Amino acid sequence: MKSAQVNRRIKHFLQDLSDPGTFHMRKKRGGHPICVASYGGQQRTFPLCWTPGGNYQVYAARNLNRFVRTLPLENPPRFVP
């Protein structure tokens, strides 16, 4: 799976978990795109990478699952690429 496909799946996954109407993307000039949203009333950010290495799919899934465990959610779902 290409990095753009992995990032797209991550964005949809985080958008489904976020509070309604709070999800948006932010990108500083020359920086990584960042997913910004409120989860349970708490605003959090998750950075994405557009120039990943060969194991990006595994790396991104591990980091995303670690991020989701820190959210104020009961029974947080797991992201499976």
Helices and strands as residue ranges (DSSP letters): H 3-17, E 24-27, E 33-39, E 42-47, H 56-69
